[in-house]
Amino acid sequence: ELKLGVRVAGDAIRLTVQDTGRGMGKEVAARLFVPFLTRRPGGTGLGMALVRRTVEAHGGSVRVRSTVGQGTRVEIHLPVWAGEKN
């Protein structure tokens, strides 16, 4: 099961992606953002590294919580855009 969420909290937007998959241990989660490191056959190991780089380039942050056998939750916090409105 995959759940997606969006919430505005003050001057930030929180995007969440949560699954009920197999989860990951602390040792894997600690290396989640290392480029070219993958556990999947045929994977590039760039997905989460690019997510973090893109989010941080926009002034945000990424937090991951995972429990083996219960799934993973990824939270992306981004500042609300204060540019001109059309």
C-alpha positions, 0 to 999 in steps of 0.5 A: 500500500502506498499513501501520498500526502500534502500539507501546508504548515505555516511557511512550509509544505510537507510532502509525504510518501509512505508505504507498507513494504519491507522497510529497511534497517538502520545500516541501509537507511544511513546510506540511503542518499549515497550516489550509486549505492543500490540494493535493486538489480539493475538499479542506478542508486541515484533516485534518493540522492537526486531527490535530496539534492533537488529538495535541498537546492530549493531550500528544503529537507528530506527525512526518512523513517523506516522499520523492517517489516513495516514500511518506510515514510519519506517526508519532504519539507519545502518552503512556500514559494514567495514569488509573484502571483499571476 
